[in-house]
Amino acid sequence: MALQAVHVCDVHNLDHVPDNASLSLYSTRFSKGVELNREATFKMPKFMVVGHRGNGMNLLQSTDGRMKEIKENSIMSFNSAAKHPIDFIEFDVQVTKDDCPVIFHDNFILYEDNGTVFEKRVTELCLSEFLCFGPQKAGRAGRSLLRKTKDGKIVEWKVEKDDSLCSLQDAFQQVESSLGFNIELKFDDHIVYQQDYLTRVLQAILQVVFEHGKDRPVIFSSFQPDAALLVYFLTNGGTEIFYDVRRNSLEAAMKVCLQGGLQGIVSEVKGVFRNPGAVNKIKDAKLSLLTYGKLNNVSEAVYMQHLMGIDGVIVDLVQEITEAVSDLIKPSKMGEEEGGDGEMEVKSKPQFSQRELSFLFKLIPELIQH
């Protein structure tokens, strides 16, 4: 069931969300009291680079050490990403049973006790239970985390630079204030949620954002269509098939956004490359379009998206892609050089030959297959 329209200024002290609330978006700067409506939409100022789970997600079975460098979704990872010229970091927020928004991607926390592996759903823990996992402050020992890979293997969550788990409030208080937050409202794909539960989760998250957001730019996103009260709609773009048909194509995602007055779409990048014709339709509908996925760690794929008119990319290899973006497509102070007359000259985009462009267009389908 879909939520209906609500202005944040109408939710008095966030004690309740009106029953007639509609799908909408609030995209930035909460201290100004901007209302949640399509007339107050957020426009991308430039091609955006967004750090995935901070400085990149952890792939514990990867042979690429960069994917195991810093604990994902941690304060250390967020501040490491902030050292590069990125606009936002993306992270996953769930709400504990005592209504505290915490930052964690997986639905379950896995740990070992006396040789037996246990798992606990994040949303069934209270905040103190959640924070006892992983490294602890003041040198105390915490419970070691395990992680289940996509193929079902359980491995030790071991990274080069580990860090404590954190709450959403911790992130607002401890992360570089100029860095924007893309808050993904995280829900389990296999659960059908009731409106009362979704409302409670949104209230808890908004409470923290209003109290601690100050002037920080904030974007909300979610794969859960019925939680899209304040979001960019996340979709796999047809690369996976779900029971909820609203998640199965870019066209379906666009329909959800237009019917609900959402800001835009965040798609798996393969879905965009497989259906490039949808990009113009999305832009004609005045919706923003960002992408995520492993291909966004390939600079050529990122450049192709810029040529296609996509507004931004969520990436794991923050340093490598921001350097590529700065060199290729984002004239800015980083890419300015002072000319002989004291004026600033902006480095131009590289000029690709027809042969080189042809190679890039052939490369993308090859990458999609992997």
N, C-alpha and C positions, 0 to 999 in steps of 0.2 A: 504494500500500500504506500502511496506517495504522501509525503508531508506537504502542507500548503503554506501560503506566504506569511512571513513574519519579518518585522523590522527589529533589529537588535534593541533599538530604543524603546520598543513596545514590550520587551521582556523585562519587567520591573524587577531589579535585583536578581534576575535570572531565576526567580522562584518558580516560574512556569513558562511553558511555551504555549501560545494560544492553540486551541484545537483546529483552527482554520489556517494553520501555518502552511506556506507553499514552498516548493523547491526554489532556492535562490542562492545568491553568493555574496559573501563579504570578502573582499580580497586584500585590503590593506589598511594600515594605520587606524587603530581603534580609538585613539585618544580624541579624534576629531568628530566621532559620533556619526560617521557616514551611514546612511540608511542602506538597507539591503534591497536593492532593486536594480533592474536592467539599465535604468537611466544613469546609475552611478557606477558603471562598469569600469574595471581596471584595464588599462591599455598597456601592453608590453612596450617599454621604452626603447628596447633594442633586442637583438637576438640574445636570449638568456642561456646561461649555463648554470645548472643546478646540481649540487653535490649529492649523490645518492647515499642516503643514510649517513650523511656527513662527508667524510673523505673517501667513501666507497664501501660497498657491502663486502662481507667476508665470505669467500668461497674456500672452505677449509680443505677441500680435496684438490684445489687448483695447484698446479706447478708454478704458477705466477706468484712470486712472493708479494707483489703489490696488493693482491687480494687478501692477504693475511697480515698486513702491516699494522693496522690499528683497529681496535675493537669497534665495530660498526655501532651506530646509534648511541655513541658516548660523547660526553663533553670534550674529551680529548680529540675525538674524530671531528667534531663540529668546529672546534677552534683551529685544528690543523687545516681544514678546508678553507677557513676564513683567511688564511695566509695567502691564498690565491685570489685572482680577480674574478670571483664568482658572485652571482647576484643572490642566490638562495641556497639553502640546504634543504633536502627532503628527509623527513623521518616519520616513523610510524607511531601513532599514539593509541593506546588502549586504556581502559578505565578499570581500576581495581574494584573489588567488591565493597571497599569503603570509599568509593567515589573519588579516587585520586588518579589523575591522568599520568600515565607512565610511558616511557619511550622504549618500545621493544617490537621487533618485527614478527617473530613466530607466535603462533597461537598458544603454544605450550612451552614451558620451561622444563628442560630435562636435566636430571642429575643422578648421581650414583650414591647409594648408601649401602655399605656392607656387601658390595658385589652385585647389588640389584639396582637396575635402572628404573627410576620413577619419572613420571611426567605430571605436571600440574598446569592447568589452564591459567594463563595470566590473569584473566578477569575473575577468577575464583580465589585469588590471593588478596590479602590486604597489603597495603604499602610496605609495612615493615617486613613482611614475609618476602615480598618481591626484592627488596633492597638487600636482603641477606645473601643473595647469590652473587658470585663473582668477587673481584677484589674489594676490600673494605677500606674505609678511611681509618686513619690512626693506626695502620699496620695490623689491624685485626684480620684473622683468617675468615674467609667466606666460603660458602659451598661452591665447588668447581662446577662449571656449566658444561653440559654436553649438547650436541646438536644433531638432529636427524637430517640427513641429506635427502635430495629428491629421490634417490634410488632406495631409500629406506635404511641406509647404513647409519649407525650411531657413532659419532666421532667426538673426541675431546675438542672443546672450543678453545683452541690454542692459537694465539696471535703474537706477533712480535712485541707490540705495545698494548698491554691490557689496561682496562679502566673499569671503574664502577658502573653499575647500572644507574639510571637517573630518571627523575620525574620531569614532566613538562615544565614545572616551576623552576627546577634546577637549570634547565636550558635557557629560559628567559633571563635568569639571574647571572649565569656564568658564561654565556656565549657572547662574543663580540656583538655589540648592539646594532651595528650597521648592517649585519647580515640578515637577510630575509629568511623567514621560516615557511616552508611548504609542509604543512601539517597534514599527513594522510590519516584520515579517520579509519582505523583498522578494525575489520570485522572478519569473522570466520566465514569462508565461502560456503560451508556446508550447513549453516544454521539459518533458519528463517526467523528473523527477529520481529518482535512485536513493536508497535509504535511507541509504547510506553518506555521500553528499554532504550530505543534509539534516542528518545527525547532526554532521558536521564543522562546518557553518555554525552550528548551534545551540551547539555547544561553544565556538566562537570568541566568539560574542556573549555567552554566559553568563559566560565568563571575565572579560570586561571589566565586566559588570554586577556580578559578585561582588567584584571588586577595587576598583571605584570607585563603586558604587551608594550605599553608606552607607545613610542613612535616606530617600533619595529614593523617593517612590511611583513604581512602574513597572507598566505594563500592556503585554502583548505582544499583537499581532494579526497575522493573515496571511490573504491570499486563497488560499494554498496549503493545501488540506485536510490533506495528509500532513505538513505542517510544523507542525501545530496542537498540538504537544506542550505548549506554554506560552501559548496564545493565546485572544483573542477571535476568532471566525471571521468574516472579512470576506466579504461577499457583495454582488453587484449586485442581489439581491432579485428577479431575473427581468427586470430592465430590459435585460440583454444575455444572450445564450445562449452557453454554453460547452460544449466537448466533455465536460468533467467535470460530470455532472448534479448533483453536490453543490453546485454554485455557482449553480444556475439558479432557485432560489426560496427564500423565507423558510422554507417548510416543510422543504425539504431541509437548509437551514442548521441549523434547530432539531434535526433528526434527528441531524446530525453532532455537535452539541454534547451532546445527551443520551447518545448512544452512547459518546462519548469523554470525558465528564465535563468539558467545557469550561465557561468562565465565562459566555459570552454571545455576542452577535452584533453586528457593526457592519455596517449595511446602507446601500446607496444610498437616500437619502430618498425618491426617486420610487417605489421598490419598496414602501415602507411606506404611502405615500399611495394607491397603487394597490391595496393589499391590507391595509386597516386592520384587518380581522378577525384577522389574524395576530398583532397586538400582544398581545391578551388571551391568546392561546394561548402566546405566548412568556413572558409574565409569569406565567401559571399554571404553567408549567414551571420557574419560579424562575430564569429566565435574564435577564441584563441585556441591554438593547437600546440601542445608540447608532446614530447615522446620520451620513453624510457626503454631500456633493454640493453643487452650486451653489445649490439652493433653501435651503440652510442659511445663505445670506447675505441672506435675506429674513426680517425679524423676525417678520412674521405667520406664516410657515411654522414658525419656531422655536416660537412661542407655541402653535400648533396641536399640535405634537408634545408639548409639556408637558401640554396637556389630554389627550392620548391616553395618557399614562403612559410615554412614552419617557424613558430615563434621562439622555441627554445628546446633544450635537451637536458635530461637528467642523466648524469654520468657517474661512473665509479672511479675512473682514472682522472681525478680532478686536475692534477698538475699538467698532465700531458694534453688533455683536451682544452684546458684554458689557454695553454701556450699556443695550441693550434688555432683556436678561435681568435686569439689576439693577433696572430700573424696573418690569418686568412681573411677574416670576415668582420671583425669588430673594430673599426677605427675608434680610438679613444685616446685618452691621455697616455695610456700605456704605449700606444702606437704612434705618437706624435714626435716629430723631430724639429728642432728649431732651425729655420732657414737662415741664410746669410743676412737678410734684412731684419732679423729679429722676430719674424712672424713664424707661426707654427705650420709646418707642413705635415699632412696626414699621409701615412703610408697607404698606398692603394691596394685593392684586392689583386691577387695574382691573376694573370690572364691565361686561361686554359685554351689550348688549341682544340680544334674539333676532334682530333684524334684522341687527345687526353680526356675530353669529355665523354667520348664514346667508350673509352676504357672504363671510366668511372661508372657509367650506366650499366656496363656489362659486369662490373665487379659486384655491384649491389646484389643482383639475383644470386650470384655465387655465395656471397656471405650469408644470405637468408637461409640457404640450405643447411648451414652448420649450426 
